[in-house]
Amino acid sequence: MDKVTVKHIETRIGVERFLTTTRTMLLDGSYRPQAVRRVMIPKRGRPGLFRPLGVPTVQDRVVQAALLQLLEPIFEAVFLTVSYGFRPKRACRDALEHIRNAIRPTGQKTETDWPRPPYQWVIEGDIKRCFDNIDHHHVMTCLRRRVSDRRVTRLVRAFLKAGVLSEGSLVRTKAGTPQGGVLSPLLANVMLDGIERRYAKYVVPRLTRDGKPYARPGNELRKFRHYERKAGRVVFLPIRYADDFVVLVNGTEEQARAEKEALAVFLREEMKLTLAPEKTHVTSLTEGFEFLGHRVRLRWDDRWGYWPRVEIPKARVKDFHHRIKQLTTRGRSRLSFQEVIDALNPVLLGWGRFYQHCYGAKQVFARIDHYAWDRLRRWLRKKYPKTPRLVIRRRYWRRLTGRPRYRWVDQRPLAIVADLKVERHDLLKMRMPDYAYPAWESPVHNERCTPGSGTGVGETGGGNPDIGASPPRSLRDSTVGGEDEP
């Protein structure tokens, strides 16, 4: 490692001089990426297991960020809407809402029966050590399909082959891309896009007989999947967030298990990746499954029949109780009361905002507030063992001006998680970046167009000619459309 920090660049080298030198090295071809420093960080909730994190040099991070700005618009224009991880303006709650919409029963209740759920089974998939096992040849092949500039592809390949500095020794890498690199998430998405392409029949926007895109491609896909199910054929709908994905299956358990085995063979032979057997299952949607730290299931309701729910897993609540307990132990009694509150508040609000779109979150938040209140009460008794309880209560337990409830207060009050607004996440808030819109207007991506002609799409999939204007109706519908297509 070069032992150069951001502070060193700002105070001694100078930012402008540093960037000029880096630019010159890139232009004359003398730039060479350095090996990343490997740091092992513990995995949350899995004692004894560690995750390797690669830390590039500052110069390498700057060059990777420039590469990301160049490559991201090209691939965002062709990534499918069922992929959510490491993409701009997309988050895990968007993926969860997509699943909730997909498994929601459609149709009207009859005198004898309720609407049938469109999917009955789910394949839970997790790729074993995805970032460490990415095949360099395969990812470069995917990259060259969209990028013809050899200087760019050679630079990406140089980063992949730079090696890892582990415990003072240099290890040459034949596969994998370091977690922690700026460019690594995009390269992982470029490769894992093949999972969605395997189910292209069900997720790629369809074209009319004239070869033109539909005005509302999301609705056309929804209709196609509906007619396939109605005809008795098996339908698969993949939804992926980074290396975690699910495949919703309309069919029998045997068909779902057969597809799981076929998918494992596809990943092993085509992408040189393997599924983690302990995390890959076939589960009934009525039983429920966990995805991205949430529990998703179909629950029977006497008013609506089967209805989808995204809930907070009990194990996550238990783990969060343990986290609160760690912040209010006897060993922290030397801290001031305000320091403990300041440590608790961001943890409470961060956890609450992560789960504020879940079903039943209000009741869980109320229990979390009660537990945090009780832990602070116990902590104060440990800090002031000889002080009467009434004195402690008068000092720290009071009502703020204009607030109806009492709460623990020193200089600043303890946050109330139950005050967060619990509402269903709106997929309409999710929008593709401006540079991704033109690719949806033509069936041919990266098609050149005559400036000012108003036809075709921007070269390399970037550059929206209508920057600042609202996207056309067809593009808005392609983002959110119908029963199970966001």
Buried (B, 14 or more C-beta within 10 A) or exposed (E): EEEBEEEEBEEEEEEEEBBEBBBEBBEEEEBEBBBBBBBEEEEEEEEEEEBBBBBBBBBBBBBBEBBBEBBBBBBBBBBBBBBBBBBEEBBBBBBBBBBBBBBBBEEEEEEEEBBEBBBBBBBBBBBBBBBBBBBBEBBBEBBBEBBEEEEBBEBBBBBBEBBBBBEEEEEEBEBBBBBBBBBBBBBBBBBBBBBBEBBEEBBBBEEEEEEEBBEBBBBBBBBBBBEBBEEEEBBBBBBBBBBBBBBBBBBEEEBBBBBBEEBBEBBEEEBBBBBEEEEBBBBBBEEBBBBBEBBBBBBEEEEEBBBBBBBBBEEBBEEBBEEBBEBBEEEBBEBEBEEBBBBBBEBBBEBBEBBBBBBEBBEBBEEBBEBBBEBBBBBBEEBBEEEEEEEBEEBBBEEEEEEEEEBBBBEEBBBBBBEBEBEEBEBEEBBBBBBBBBBBBBBEBBBEBEEEEEEBBBEBBBEBBEEEEEBBEBBBBBBBBBBBBB
